[in-house]
Amino acid sequence: MAFLIEHDLEISAPAEVVWEVISDLPRYGEWNPFCIEVRSTLKPGDTIDMRVKLGKRAQFQREFVTDYDAGRGFAYRMKPAPAGALSSRRAHQIRALDAQRCRYQSQFRLQGWLVPLVRGLLGARLQTGFSGMSHAVKQRAEQLWEQRKRAV
């Protein structure tokens, strides 16, 4: 049984601007209501250390980068729990639609026999968190793009 959270948003900004938003990890605290701090090289195999806000408190989360495609996306996973109890994969993908628009896809997949427990305890908070982050990516990218167009 899997628990899947997906968002597929059209963003009125070039893919390069959205990539800038999701890959500029030190700035996450400026715009991201869910993942308020991130540190990583984004190099596959390296860690990605995050402070994730689930409700009122933030907690530390360490995962491992699995994929990196500059300008297009990256993915990471938790260290799987023993005996198939729990594993996860988080992915960000960007696809240009034209010179000024793109599609941003966010996916979080949790699987293993502990999924019903995690869904029961954290499901609503995870849904809120990932939704908030995806919409904040859109808002941040569109704001940056509008600022840049006005500055020209």
Summary of the structure (lengths in Angstrom):
residues: 152
radius of gyration: 15.7
end to end distance: 50.9
largest distance: 56.5
contacts: 453
relative contact order: 0.25
helix: 37%
strand: 43%
